[in-house]
């Protein structure tokens, strides 16, 4: 090969390498449970996040409040001797505390953060400091991965009138936080965000909690809460997000859920809920995300399901449904993810599904679906994950080589013995789990995925980049 040709190929390879940083910098999404395609809720209160720009020339903190703060720090952290090193906590240099000046011209603690750098770490003997409710101006308190060794409980004094300013309370990933949610939580009547996720809380939700009518976001996920979801949940009319997933709730989804008129996120997945989706869910016309996966739900879908015009994510895997797929789902034109795997659905894939032009993920694997794959699915330009494996579909796969190449490993049709791929469109390098029509008595090939999850878009880009690099390296050699 001439030297000029080799130089030309080397130059192209060098230019390709130069383009890698911009490609590799693309975000790679995490598709685990903790990933939810939904924004973090913040209350609509301009005073909720106190500013660090405190006027430090103001008078010092009142002695009672200062002593209360030092007791909290001594209970929580052994990073330093807080009394000696930070006698004036509101001055710059103390991470994890925010202050603001009150009308009394004193500085007051408005926010405390523990557990995640750069905030104070939590010692092994740390227990929940109920003294935080004695800080009269405290608006936000965060405890992340703090109570990990010494068992403790969420305790709230019977009289916390001074804590009425508390708007956000967050305790996450505290495996030593045990016991029930105390009924006294109802005394925190200014709460807008309550996060008690990934702890070891148990027993039933106290009905007193539903007196917190200012709540915007309630997250009790990843605990060991039991009993039924109380009907009083309908009292939380200001809720935008409700997450009760990964607990042991039983019984039916209460019909009062339909009274949460501005709800945008509803996650009840991974419980033991029974019955059917209540018809009142059709009132949730602002709902963007609903997850009901891994329960024991049965019965038909509500007739008014198609009224959820804002719905973008509908996750209902792993429920013993054993009914035909509802065609009404095809009217939810904003849907981006539709997951209905492992639920015994029967009959055909509704033609209405081909109208979901915003769909990026369709998971229908491990059901009892029959008939042919609707041709219109091939026209879904945004789809990047399609799993129809382990059904009883038949006929010629209606996807051309371009569609198959675009999805790559995100396309799984295995476990459908009646399916085959048109010979003109068959690609040796693309394994979609079926054989070529007329060439194989058993067209199914490859292993089906177990409860497959959609790899991120960034991951697919990385696969394509490394494939291109491999080809160039072989060519240059």
C-alpha positions as a LaTeX table, in Angstrom:
\begin{tabular}{lrrr}
\hline
Residue & $x$ (\AA) & $y$ (\AA) & $z$ (\AA) \\
\hline
Unk1 & 0.00 & 0.00 & 0.00 \\
Unk2 & 1.39 & 3.47 & $-0.92$ \\
Unk3 & 2.72 & 5.71 & 1.85 \\
Unk4 & 0.26 & 8.48 & 0.97 \\
Unk5 & $-2.64$ & 6.05 & 1.42 \\
Unk6 & $-1.30$ & 4.92 & 4.78 \\
Unk7 & $-0.89$ & 8.56 & 5.81 \\
Unk8 & $-4.49$ & 9.28 & 4.75 \\
Unk9 & $-5.87$ & 6.40 & 6.79 \\
Unk10 & $-3.73$ & 7.34 & 9.77 \\
Unk11 & $-4.99$ & 10.91 & 9.54 \\
Unk12 & $-8.62$ & 9.74 & 9.53 \\
Unk13 & $-7.94$ & 7.56 & 12.56 \\
Unk14 & $-6.27$ & 10.52 & 14.34 \\
Unk15 & $-9.27$ & 12.76 & 13.60 \\
Unk16 & $-11.59$ & 10.08 & 14.96 \\
Unk17 & $-9.58$ & 9.96 & 18.19 \\
Unk18 & $-9.86$ & 13.75 & 18.49 \\
Unk19 & $-13.65$ & 13.45 & 18.38 \\
Unk20 & $-13.77$ & 10.95 & 21.25 \\
Unk21 & $-13.73$ & 13.44 & 24.17 \\
Unk22 & $-16.91$ & 15.14 & 23.01 \\
Unk23 & $-18.63$ & 11.79 & 22.48 \\
Unk24 & $-17.47$ & 10.28 & 25.75 \\
Unk25 & $-18.67$ & 13.34 & 27.63 \\
Unk26 & $-22.30$ & 12.52 & 26.83 \\
Unk27 & $-24.33$ & 11.64 & 29.95 \\
Unk28 & $-24.78$ & 7.96 & 30.76 \\
Unk29 & $-28.07$ & 7.42 & 32.52 \\
Unk30 & $-28.49$ & 5.02 & 35.41 \\
Unk31 & $-31.44$ & 2.71 & 34.81 \\
Unk32 & $-31.54$ & 1.28 & 38.30 \\
Unk33 & $-34.44$ & 1.51 & 40.67 \\
Unk34 & $-33.24$ & 4.74 & 42.15 \\
Unk35 & $-33.30$ & 6.35 & 38.78 \\
Unk36 & $-36.67$ & 7.93 & 38.10 \\
Unk37 & $-37.17$ & 10.25 & 35.18 \\
Unk38 & $-38.61$ & 12.92 & 37.37 \\
Unk39 & $-37.34$ & 16.15 & 38.84 \\
Unk40 & $-36.67$ & 16.68 & 42.54 \\
Unk41 & $-39.52$ & 18.50 & 44.17 \\
Unk42 & $-38.88$ & 21.83 & 45.87 \\
Unk43 & $-41.53$ & 23.89 & 47.64 \\
Unk44 & $-42.63$ & 27.09 & 46.05 \\
Unk45 & $-41.26$ & 29.23 & 48.85 \\
Unk46 & $-38.58$ & 31.81 & 48.22 \\
Unk47 & $-37.53$ & 31.58 & 51.86 \\
Unk48 & $-37.12$ & 27.81 & 51.80 \\
Unk49 & $-33.39$ & 27.85 & 50.97 \\
Unk50 & $-31.79$ & 30.43 & 53.28 \\
Unk51 & $-29.05$ & 32.45 & 51.73 \\
Unk52 & $-25.40$ & 32.10 & 52.78 \\
Unk53 & $-25.12$ & 35.88 & 52.48 \\
Unk54 & $-25.97$ & 36.43 & 56.12 \\
Unk55 & $-25.12$ & 39.77 & 57.68 \\
Unk56 & $-22.52$ & 38.54 & 60.14 \\
Unk57 & $-22.28$ & 41.92 & 61.81 \\
Unk58 & $-25.60$ & 41.16 & 63.47 \\
Unk59 & $-25.77$ & 40.12 & 67.09 \\
Unk60 & $-24.74$ & 36.59 & 68.00 \\
Unk61 & $-27.08$ & 33.66 & 68.49 \\
Unk62 & $-29.16$ & 33.54 & 71.62 \\
Unk63 & $-27.55$ & 31.38 & 74.36 \\
Unk64 & $-30.34$ & 28.77 & 74.47 \\
Unk65 & $-30.26$ & 28.22 & 70.71 \\
Unk66 & $-26.45$ & 28.12 & 70.68 \\
Unk67 & $-26.36$ & 25.52 & 73.46 \\
Unk68 & $-29.01$ & 23.44 & 71.66 \\
Unk69 & $-26.92$ & 23.50 & 68.49 \\
Unk70 & $-23.77$ & 22.37 & 70.31 \\
Unk71 & $-25.67$ & 19.47 & 71.90 \\
Unk72 & $-26.87$ & 18.39 & 68.45 \\
Unk73 & $-23.34$ & 18.54 & 67.07 \\
Unk74 & $-21.93$ & 16.53 & 69.98 \\
Unk75 & $-24.62$ & 13.88 & 69.45 \\
Unk76 & $-24.03$ & 13.65 & 65.72 \\
Unk77 & $-20.38$ & 14.25 & 64.88 \\
Unk78 & $-16.88$ & 13.78 & 66.28 \\
Unk79 & $-15.14$ & 15.66 & 63.47 \\
Unk80 & $-13.98$ & 18.34 & 65.94 \\
Unk81 & $-14.68$ & 20.00 & 69.24 \\
Unk82 & $-17.43$ & 22.22 & 67.96 \\
Unk83 & $-17.59$ & 24.46 & 71.02 \\
Unk84 & $-13.91$ & 25.35 & 70.84 \\
Unk85 & $-13.31$ & 25.47 & 67.10 \\
Unk86 & $-16.57$ & 27.19 & 66.13 \\
Unk87 & $-17.85$ & 29.32 & 69.01 \\
Unk88 & $-19.71$ & 31.44 & 66.43 \\
Unk89 & $-21.40$ & 28.81 & 64.21 \\
Unk90 & $-22.92$ & 31.26 & 61.76 \\
Unk91 & $-19.60$ & 32.67 & 60.67 \\
Unk92 & $-18.13$ & 31.34 & 57.38 \\
Unk93 & $-16.13$ & 28.14 & 57.73 \\
Unk94 & $-18.72$ & 25.83 & 59.31 \\
Unk95 & $-20.07$ & 23.62 & 56.53 \\
Unk96 & $-23.49$ & 22.09 & 57.03 \\
Unk97 & $-25.13$ & 25.03 & 58.73 \\
Unk98 & $-26.98$ & 28.02 & 57.35 \\
Unk99 & $-28.20$ & 30.97 & 59.36 \\
Unk100 & $-30.40$ & 33.96 & 58.82 \\
Unk101 & $-31.06$ & 37.09 & 60.76 \\
Unk102 & $-34.35$ & 37.34 & 62.57 \\
Unk103 & $-36.46$ & 40.37 & 63.31 \\
Unk104 & $-34.93$ & 40.28 & 66.80 \\
Unk105 & $-31.55$ & 41.10 & 65.20 \\
Unk106 & $-30.16$ & 37.72 & 66.30 \\
Unk107 & $-28.75$ & 35.04 & 64.01 \\
Unk108 & $-30.75$ & 31.81 & 63.89 \\
Unk109 & $-30.06$ & 28.34 & 62.49 \\
Unk110 & $-32.22$ & 27.82 & 59.41 \\
Unk111 & $-30.69$ & 24.70 & 57.87 \\
Unk112 & $-28.63$ & 21.69 & 58.99 \\
Unk113 & $-26.94$ & 19.08 & 56.77 \\
Unk114 & $-25.23$ & 15.90 & 58.00 \\
Unk115 & $-23.63$ & 12.88 & 56.38 \\
Unk116 & $-22.56$ & 13.75 & 52.85 \\
Unk117 & $-19.37$ & 15.75 & 52.14 \\
Unk118 & $-18.59$ & 18.55 & 52.62 \\
Unk119 & $-21.03$ & 18.49 & 55.52 \\
Unk120 & $-20.18$ & 17.08 & 58.97 \\
Unk121 & $-19.84$ & 13.32 & 59.06 \\
Unk122 & $-21.81$ & 11.19 & 61.51 \\
Unk123 & $-20.08$ & 9.11 & 64.16 \\
Unk124 & $-20.95$ & 5.46 & 64.78 \\
Unk125 & $-22.75$ & 6.28 & 68.02 \\
Unk126 & $-24.91$ & 8.99 & 66.46 \\
Unk127 & $-28.61$ & 8.84 & 67.32 \\
Unk128 & $-31.45$ & 10.97 & 66.04 \\
Unk129 & $-31.22$ & 14.37 & 67.76 \\
Unk130 & $-34.75$ & 15.34 & 68.74 \\
Unk131 & $-33.24$ & 18.65 & 69.89 \\
Unk132 & $-33.55$ & 19.90 & 66.31 \\
Unk133 & $-37.21$ & 20.59 & 67.08 \\
Unk134 & $-36.09$ & 23.09 & 69.71 \\
Unk135 & $-34.48$ & 25.31 & 67.06 \\
Unk136 & $-37.29$ & 27.80 & 66.48 \\
Unk137 & $-36.15$ & 29.05 & 63.06 \\
Unk138 & $-35.03$ & 25.74 & 61.55 \\
Unk139 & $-36.54$ & 25.28 & 58.10 \\
Unk140 & $-34.58$ & 22.33 & 56.66 \\
Unk141 & $-32.83$ & 19.32 & 58.20 \\
Unk142 & $-31.00$ & 16.61 & 56.23 \\
Unk143 & $-29.54$ & 13.35 & 57.59 \\
Unk144 & $-27.95$ & 11.15 & 54.93 \\
Unk145 & $-26.31$ & 7.82 & 55.87 \\
Unk146 & $-25.92$ & 9.00 & 59.45 \\
Unk147 & $-27.50$ & 6.37 & 61.68 \\
Unk148 & $-25.71$ & 3.21 & 60.59 \\
Unk149 & $-24.48$ & 1.45 & 63.74 \\
Unk150 & $-26.40$ & 2.49 & 66.84 \\
Unk151 & $-30.12$ & 1.77 & 66.67 \\
Unk152 & $-32.27$ & 4.85 & 66.99 \\
Unk153 & $-35.79$ & 6.02 & 66.23 \\
Unk154 & $-37.49$ & 9.11 & 64.89 \\
Unk155 & $-38.64$ & 10.79 & 68.06 \\
Unk156 & $-40.65$ & 13.99 & 68.15 \\
Unk157 & $-41.42$ & 15.70 & 71.48 \\
Unk158 & $-45.14$ & 16.05 & 72.31 \\
Unk159 & $-44.85$ & 19.83 & 72.14 \\
Unk160 & $-42.98$ & 21.20 & 69.17 \\
Unk161 & $-44.77$ & 24.49 & 68.62 \\
Unk162 & $-41.35$ & 26.12 & 68.25 \\
Unk163 & $-40.62$ & 23.85 & 65.27 \\
Unk164 & $-43.54$ & 25.09 & 63.23 \\
Unk165 & $-41.09$ & 26.69 & 60.79 \\
Unk166 & $-39.67$ & 23.30 & 59.69 \\
Unk167 & $-40.52$ & 22.87 & 56.01 \\
Unk168 & $-38.22$ & 20.06 & 54.92 \\
Unk169 & $-37.15$ & 16.96 & 56.86 \\
Unk170 & $-35.04$ & 14.36 & 55.07 \\
Unk171 & $-33.65$ & 11.13 & 56.55 \\
Unk172 & $-32.23$ & 8.85 & 53.86 \\
Unk173 & $-30.12$ & 5.68 & 53.93 \\
Unk174 & $-30.05$ & 5.19 & 57.69 \\
Unk175 & $-30.15$ & 1.44 & 58.28 \\
Unk176 & $-30.10$ & 1.85 & 62.07 \\
Unk177 & $-33.18$ & 4.10 & 62.03 \\
Unk178 & $-35.89$ & 1.71 & 63.20 \\
Unk179 & $-39.38$ & 1.70 & 64.64 \\
Unk180 & $-42.61$ & 3.34 & 63.51 \\
Unk181 & $-43.24$ & 6.81 & 62.18 \\
Unk182 & $-44.43$ & 8.65 & 65.31 \\
Unk183 & $-47.96$ & 10.10 & 65.33 \\
Unk184 & $-46.46$ & 13.34 & 66.67 \\
Unk185 & $-45.21$ & 14.05 & 63.16 \\
Unk186 & $-48.54$ & 15.79 & 62.64 \\
Unk187 & $-47.26$ & 18.59 & 64.88 \\
Unk188 & $-44.80$ & 19.65 & 62.17 \\
Unk189 & $-47.61$ & 21.46 & 60.44 \\
Unk190 & $-45.41$ & 23.53 & 58.11 \\
Unk191 & $-43.76$ & 20.53 & 56.46 \\
Unk192 & $-43.73$ & 20.67 & 52.68 \\
Unk193 & $-41.20$ & 17.92 & 51.95 \\
Unk194 & $-40.94$ & 14.75 & 54.05 \\
Unk195 & $-38.37$ & 12.18 & 52.92 \\
Unk196 & $-37.93$ & 9.04 & 55.06 \\
Unk197 & $-36.46$ & 6.80 & 52.39 \\
Unk198 & $-34.11$ & 3.79 & 52.66 \\
Unk199 & $-34.35$ & 3.31 & 56.40 \\
Unk200 & $-35.68$ & 0.47 & 58.56 \\
Unk201 & $-38.98$ & 2.03 & 59.57 \\
Unk202 & $-41.83$ & $-0.41$ & 60.20 \\
Unk203 & $-45.47$ & $-0.79$ & 61.24 \\
Unk204 & $-48.32$ & 1.15 & 59.65 \\
Unk205 & $-48.39$ & 4.75 & 58.48 \\
Unk206 & $-49.99$ & 6.74 & 61.32 \\
Unk207 & $-53.15$ & 8.42 & 60.06 \\
Unk208 & $-51.98$ & 11.57 & 61.85 \\
Unk209 & $-49.40$ & 12.04 & 59.09 \\
Unk210 & $-52.17$ & 12.92 & 56.67 \\
Unk211 & $-52.96$ & 16.02 & 58.69 \\
Unk212 & $-49.85$ & 17.56 & 57.11 \\
Unk213 & $-51.89$ & 19.21 & 54.39 \\
Unk214 & $-48.99$ & 21.47 & 53.34 \\
Unk215 & $-47.02$ & 18.48 & 52.04 \\
Unk216 & $-45.85$ & 18.78 & 48.45 \\
Unk217 & $-43.66$ & 15.70 & 48.38 \\
Unk218 & $-43.92$ & 12.55 & 50.51 \\
Unk219 & $-41.34$ & 9.78 & 50.13 \\
Unk220 & $-41.52$ & 6.73 & 52.43 \\
Unk221 & $-39.88$ & 4.32 & 49.99 \\
Unk222 & $-37.52$ & 1.45 & 50.84 \\
Unk223 & $-38.69$ & 0.71 & 54.36 \\
Unk224 & $-40.67$ & $-2.10$ & 56.00 \\
Unk225 & $-43.97$ & $-0.32$ & 56.39 \\
Unk226 & $-47.03$ & $-2.58$ & 56.55 \\
Unk227 & $-50.81$ & $-2.47$ & 56.56 \\
Unk228 & $-52.94$ & $-0.76$ & 53.98 \\
Unk229 & $-52.50$ & 2.64 & 52.37 \\
Unk230 & $-54.92$ & 4.74 & 54.48 \\
Unk231 & $-57.91$ & 6.35 & 52.79 \\
Unk232 & $-56.81$ & 9.59 & 54.43 \\
Unk233 & $-54.11$ & 9.91 & 51.77 \\
Unk234 & $-56.71$ & 11.87 & 49.80 \\
Unk235 & $-56.40$ & 14.70 & 52.33 \\
Unk236 & $-52.97$ & 15.67 & 50.98 \\
Unk237 & $-54.43$ & 17.85 & 48.24 \\
Unk238 & $-51.16$ & 19.73 & 47.65 \\
Unk239 & $-49.10$ & 16.62 & 46.89 \\
Unk240 & $-47.08$ & 16.72 & 43.70 \\
Unk241 & $-45.04$ & 13.57 & 44.42 \\
Unk242 & $-46.00$ & 10.42 & 46.37 \\
Unk243 & $-43.53$ & 7.52 & 46.68 \\
Unk244 & $-44.48$ & 4.51 & 48.82 \\
Unk245 & $-42.49$ & 1.97 & 46.82 \\
Unk246 & $-40.51$ & $-0.95$ & 48.23 \\
Unk247 & $-42.52$ & $-1.57$ & 51.37 \\
Unk248 & $-45.01$ & $-4.26$ & 52.39 \\
Unk249 & $-48.31$ & $-2.49$ & 51.86 \\
Unk250 & $-51.29$ & $-4.78$ & 51.26 \\
Unk251 & $-54.88$ & $-4.35$ & 50.17 \\
Unk252 & $-56.29$ & $-2.17$ & 47.43 \\
Unk253 & $-55.09$ & 1.17 & 46.12 \\
Unk254 & $-57.51$ & 3.56 & 47.86 \\
Unk255 & $-60.02$ & 5.30 & 45.59 \\
Unk256 & $-59.21$ & 8.54 & 47.41 \\
Unk257 & $-55.96$ & 8.67 & 45.44 \\
Unk258 & $-58.05$ & 10.40 & 42.78 \\
Unk259 & $-58.47$ & 13.40 & 45.08 \\
Unk260 & $-54.80$ & 14.34 & 44.68 \\
Unk261 & $-55.64$ & 16.65 & 41.82 \\
Unk262 & $-52.17$ & 18.11 & 41.17 \\
Unk263 & $-50.21$ & 14.88 & 41.61 \\
Unk264 & $-47.46$ & 14.40 & 39.04 \\
Unk265 & $-45.58$ & 11.37 & 40.38 \\
Unk266 & $-47.13$ & 8.23 & 41.90 \\
Unk267 & $-44.90$ & 5.28 & 42.80 \\
Unk268 & $-46.50$ & 2.32 & 44.56 \\
Unk269 & $-44.23$ & $-0.35$ & 43.07 \\
Unk270 & $-42.77$ & $-3.35$ & 44.91 \\
Unk271 & $-45.47$ & $-3.86$ & 47.50 \\
Unk272 & $-48.21$ & $-6.51$ & 47.87 \\
Unk273 & $-51.14$ & $-4.46$ & 46.63 \\
Unk274 & $-54.19$ & $-6.32$ & 45.31 \\
Unk275 & $-57.32$ & $-5.48$ & 43.38 \\
Unk276 & $-57.36$ & $-3.26$ & 40.32 \\
Unk277 & $-56.38$ & 0.30 & 39.48 \\
Unk278 & $-59.20$ & 2.45 & 40.90 \\
Unk279 & $-61.34$ & 4.28 & 38.30 \\
Unk280 & $-60.72$ & 7.54 & 40.16 \\
Unk281 & $-57.17$ & 7.61 & 38.79 \\
Unk282 & $-58.62$ & 9.24 & 35.66 \\
Unk283 & $-58.90$ & 12.47 & 37.67 \\
Unk284 & $-55.11$ & 12.76 & 37.89 \\
Unk285 & $-54.82$ & 14.67 & 34.64 \\
Unk286 & $-51.44$ & 16.18 & 35.61 \\
Unk287 & $-49.87$ & 12.78 & 36.28 \\
Unk288 & $-46.54$ & 12.37 & 34.47 \\
Unk289 & $-45.17$ & 9.23 & 36.12 \\
Unk290 & $-46.94$ & 6.18 & 37.53 \\
Unk291 & $-45.22$ & 3.00 & 38.73 \\
Unk292 & $-47.24$ & 0.01 & 39.94 \\
Unk293 & $-44.73$ & $-2.75$ & 39.12 \\
Unk294 & $-44.22$ & $-5.86$ & 41.28 \\
Unk295 & $-47.53$ & $-6.05$ & 43.07 \\
Unk296 & $-50.48$ & $-8.46$ & 42.87 \\
Unk297 & $-52.80$ & $-6.23$ & 40.87 \\
Unk298 & $-55.45$ & $-7.84$ & 38.67 \\
Unk299 & $-58.62$ & $-6.94$ & 36.84 \\
Unk300 & $-59.28$ & $-4.56$ & 33.99 \\
Unk301 & $-57.82$ & $-1.13$ & 33.42 \\
Unk302 & $-60.02$ & 1.89 & 34.17 \\
Unk303 & $-62.04$ & 3.03 & 31.15 \\
Unk304 & $-60.90$ & 6.60 & 31.77 \\
Unk305 & $-57.22$ & 5.71 & 31.56 \\
Unk306 & $-56.94$ & 7.53 & 28.23 \\
Unk307 & $-57.73$ & 10.81 & 30.04 \\
Unk308 & $-54.23$ & 10.91 & 31.51 \\
Unk309 & $-52.98$ & 13.10 & 28.69 \\
Unk310 & $-49.86$ & 14.22 & 30.59 \\
Unk311 & $-48.62$ & 10.69 & 31.30 \\
Unk312 & $-45.08$ & 9.99 & 30.07 \\
Unk313 & $-44.06$ & 6.92 & 32.10 \\
Unk314 & $-46.33$ & 3.94 & 32.79 \\
Unk315 & $-44.54$ & 1.10 & 34.61 \\
Unk316 & $-46.60$ & $-1.94$ & 35.53 \\
Unk317 & $-44.34$ & $-4.97$ & 35.15 \\
Unk318 & $-44.80$ & $-8.09$ & 37.25 \\
Unk319 & $-48.50$ & $-8.17$ & 38.06 \\
Unk320 & $-50.80$ & $-11.20$ & 37.44 \\
Unk321 & $-53.07$ & $-9.42$ & 34.97 \\
Unk322 & $-53.87$ & $-12.17$ & 32.39 \\
Unk323 & $-56.04$ & $-9.89$ & 30.25 \\
Unk324 & $-55.67$ & $-8.44$ & 26.73 \\
Unk325 & $-53.53$ & $-5.33$ & 26.43 \\
Unk326 & $-55.81$ & $-2.28$ & 26.64 \\
Unk327 & $-55.92$ & $-0.34$ & 23.36 \\
Unk328 & $-56.56$ & 2.82 & 25.41 \\
Unk329 & $-52.84$ & 2.95 & 26.22 \\
Unk330 & $-52.29$ & 3.90 & 22.59 \\
Unk331 & $-54.13$ & 7.18 & 23.23 \\
Unk332 & $-51.54$ & 8.37 & 25.74 \\
Unk333 & $-49.59$ & 10.21 & 23.08 \\
Unk334 & $-46.97$ & 11.63 & 25.45 \\
Unk335 & $-45.86$ & 8.20 & 26.66 \\
Unk336 & $-42.10$ & 7.71 & 26.62 \\
Unk337 & $-41.85$ & 4.45 & 28.57 \\
Unk338 & $-44.40$ & 1.65 & 28.64 \\
Unk339 & $-43.41$ & $-1.41$ & 30.69 \\
Unk340 & $-45.91$ & $-4.27$ & 30.97 \\
Unk341 & $-43.61$ & $-7.31$ & 31.14 \\
Unk342 & $-44.10$ & $-10.55$ & 33.11 \\
Unk343 & $-47.85$ & $-10.09$ & 33.60 \\
Unk344 & $-49.58$ & $-12.76$ & 31.50 \\
Unk345 & $-51.15$ & $-10.39$ & 28.94 \\
Unk346 & $-52.94$ & $-12.22$ & 26.14 \\
Unk347 & $-54.10$ & $-11.49$ & 22.59 \\
Unk348 & $-52.46$ & $-9.21$ & 20.06 \\
Unk349 & $-50.34$ & $-6.09$ & 20.41 \\
Unk350 & $-52.93$ & $-3.34$ & 19.83 \\
Unk351 & $-52.57$ & $-1.39$ & 16.61 \\
Unk352 & $-53.06$ & 1.77 & 18.67 \\
Unk353 & $-49.55$ & 1.32 & 20.13 \\
Unk354 & $-48.15$ & 2.43 & 16.76 \\
Unk355 & $-49.49$ & 5.94 & 17.47 \\
Unk356 & $-47.11$ & 6.43 & 20.41 \\
Unk357 & $-44.62$ & 8.52 & 18.46 \\
Unk358 & $-42.80$ & 9.70 & 21.61 \\
Unk359 & $-42.20$ & 6.17 & 22.86 \\
Unk360 & $-38.57$ & 5.34 & 23.67 \\
Unk361 & $-39.06$ & 2.08 & 25.62 \\
Unk362 & $-41.61$ & $-0.68$ & 25.09 \\
Unk363 & $-41.25$ & $-3.76$ & 27.30 \\
Unk364 & $-43.79$ & $-6.54$ & 26.71 \\
Unk365 & $-41.60$ & $-9.58$ & 27.33 \\
Unk366 & $-42.68$ & $-12.78$ & 29.05 \\
Unk367 & $-46.40$ & $-12.53$ & 28.36 \\
Unk368 & $-48.77$ & $-14.62$ & 26.21 \\
Unk369 & $-49.11$ & $-12.29$ & 23.25 \\
Unk370 & $-50.06$ & $-13.75$ & 19.87 \\
Unk371 & $-50.40$ & $-12.60$ & 16.29 \\
Unk372 & $-47.99$ & $-10.52$ & 14.22 \\
Unk373 & $-45.90$ & $-7.56$ & 15.27 \\
Unk374 & $-47.70$ & $-4.40$ & 14.09 \\
Unk375 & $-45.86$ & $-2.94$ & 11.11 \\
Unk376 & $-46.31$ & 0.57 & 12.48 \\
Unk377 & $-43.89$ & $-0.10$ & 15.37 \\
Unk378 & $-41.07$ & 0.29 & 12.86 \\
Unk379 & $-42.06$ & 3.93 & 12.35 \\
Unk380 & $-41.52$ & 4.89 & 16.00 \\
Unk381 & $-38.53$ & 7.15 & 15.45 \\
Unk382 & $-37.73$ & 7.72 & 19.15 \\
Unk383 & $-37.73$ & 4.11 & 20.28 \\
Unk384 & $-34.40$ & 2.73 & 21.43 \\
Unk385 & $-35.49$ & $-0.25$ & 23.57 \\
Unk386 & $-37.97$ & $-2.84$ & 22.33 \\
Unk387 & $-38.41$ & $-6.17$ & 24.08 \\
Unk388 & $-41.07$ & $-8.57$ & 22.80 \\
Unk389 & $-39.28$ & $-11.75$ & 23.85 \\
Unk390 & $-40.87$ & $-14.88$ & 25.33 \\
Unk391 & $-44.32$ & $-14.52$ & 23.83 \\
Unk392 & $-46.18$ & $-16.46$ & 21.10 \\
Unk393 & $-45.84$ & $-13.94$ & 18.29 \\
Unk394 & $-45.60$ & $-15.16$ & 14.71 \\
Unk395 & $-45.05$ & $-14.00$ & 11.16 \\
Unk396 & $-42.34$ & $-11.98$ & 9.44 \\
Unk397 & $-40.55$ & $-9.37$ & 11.55 \\
Unk398 & $-41.53$ & $-5.99$ & 10.03 \\
Unk399 & $-38.25$ & $-4.24$ & 10.90 \\
Unk400 & $-35.71$ & $-3.38$ & 8.22 \\
Unk401 & $-31.95$ & $-3.47$ & 8.65 \\
Unk402 & $-31.79$ & 0.21 & 9.58 \\
Unk403 & $-34.24$ & $-0.25$ & 12.45 \\
Unk404 & $-32.41$ & $-3.35$ & 13.69 \\
Unk405 & $-29.03$ & $-1.64$ & 13.51 \\
Unk406 & $-30.29$ & 1.45 & 15.34 \\
Unk407 & $-31.57$ & $-0.57$ & 18.31 \\
Unk408 & $-28.81$ & $-3.18$ & 18.26 \\
Unk409 & $-28.76$ & $-5.07$ & 21.54 \\
Unk410 & $-31.80$ & $-3.14$ & 22.73 \\
Unk411 & $-34.00$ & $-5.17$ & 20.36 \\
Unk412 & $-35.01$ & $-8.60$ & 21.68 \\
Unk413 & $-37.51$ & $-10.83$ & 19.89 \\
Unk414 & $-36.21$ & $-14.17$ & 21.17 \\
Unk415 & $-38.48$ & $-16.87$ & 22.51 \\
Unk416 & $-41.12$ & $-16.45$ & 19.78 \\
Unk417 & $-40.81$ & $-19.66$ & 17.69 \\
Unk418 & $-43.26$ & $-18.38$ & 15.07 \\
Unk419 & $-41.23$ & $-15.27$ & 14.17 \\
Unk420 & $-38.72$ & $-15.07$ & 11.35 \\
Unk421 & $-36.68$ & $-12.38$ & 9.62 \\
Unk422 & $-36.95$ & $-11.61$ & 5.91 \\
Unk423 & $-33.80$ & $-12.87$ & 4.22 \\
Unk424 & $-33.30$ & $-9.56$ & 2.41 \\
Unk425 & $-33.14$ & $-7.76$ & 5.72 \\
Unk426 & $-31.20$ & $-10.34$ & 7.75 \\
Unk427 & $-28.00$ & $-9.00$ & 9.28 \\
Unk428 & $-25.45$ & $-11.51$ & 10.47 \\
Unk429 & $-24.09$ & $-9.04$ & 13.06 \\
Unk430 & $-27.42$ & $-8.13$ & 14.64 \\
Unk431 & $-28.76$ & $-10.75$ & 17.03 \\
Unk432 & $-32.44$ & $-10.08$ & 17.63 \\
Unk433 & $-33.35$ & $-13.62$ & 18.63 \\
Unk434 & $-34.99$ & $-14.93$ & 15.43 \\
Unk435 & $-33.82$ & $-16.80$ & 12.36 \\
Unk436 & $-34.23$ & $-16.16$ & 8.65 \\
Unk437 & $-37.54$ & $-17.18$ & 7.11 \\
Unk438 & $-37.38$ & $-20.53$ & 5.34 \\
Unk439 & $-33.86$ & $-21.37$ & 6.49 \\
Unk440 & $-34.45$ & $-22.64$ & 9.97 \\
Unk441 & $-37.00$ & $-25.01$ & 11.39 \\
Unk442 & $-36.56$ & $-23.30$ & 14.72 \\
Unk443 & $-36.03$ & $-19.60$ & 14.01 \\
Unk444 & $-35.48$ & $-18.65$ & 17.62 \\
Unk445 & $-31.84$ & $-18.02$ & 18.36 \\
Unk446 & $-29.86$ & $-16.44$ & 21.14 \\
Unk447 & $-30.73$ & $-16.22$ & 24.81 \\
Unk448 & $-33.62$ & $-14.12$ & 26.00 \\
Unk449 & $-33.02$ & $-11.47$ & 28.61 \\
Unk450 & $-34.42$ & $-11.81$ & 32.09 \\
Unk451 & $-36.41$ & $-8.71$ & 33.00 \\
Unk452 & $-34.25$ & $-6.69$ & 30.69 \\
Unk453 & $-33.60$ & $-3.06$ & 31.39 \\
Unk454 & $-32.91$ & $-0.49$ & 28.73 \\
Unk455 & $-29.22$ & 0.45 & 28.59 \\
Unk456 & $-28.67$ & 4.17 & 28.50 \\
Unk457 & $-28.40$ & 6.11 & 25.26 \\
Unk458 & $-24.86$ & 7.09 & 26.20 \\
Unk459 & $-23.92$ & 3.41 & 26.59 \\
Unk460 & $-25.19$ & 2.67 & 23.09 \\
Unk461 & $-23.05$ & 5.52 & 21.73 \\
Unk462 & $-19.99$ & 4.06 & 23.47 \\
Unk463 & $-20.62$ & 0.65 & 21.88 \\
Unk464 & $-20.81$ & 2.23 & 18.43 \\
Unk465 & $-17.61$ & 4.22 & 18.99 \\
Unk466 & $-15.60$ & 1.18 & 20.04 \\
Unk467 & $-16.98$ & $-0.82$ & 17.13 \\
Unk468 & $-15.74$ & 1.87 & 14.71 \\
Unk469 & $-12.33$ & 1.94 & 16.39 \\
Unk470 & $-12.00$ & $-1.85$ & 16.08 \\
Unk471 & $-12.70$ & $-1.72$ & 12.35 \\
Unk472 & $-10.13$ & 1.07 & 11.76 \\
Unk473 & $-7.44$ & $-0.74$ & 13.75 \\
Unk474 & $-7.93$ & $-3.92$ & 11.69 \\
Unk475 & $-7.83$ & $-1.93$ & 8.45 \\
Unk476 & $-4.66$ & $-0.03$ & 9.38 \\
Unk477 & $-2.87$ & $-3.23$ & 10.37 \\
\hline
\end{tabular}
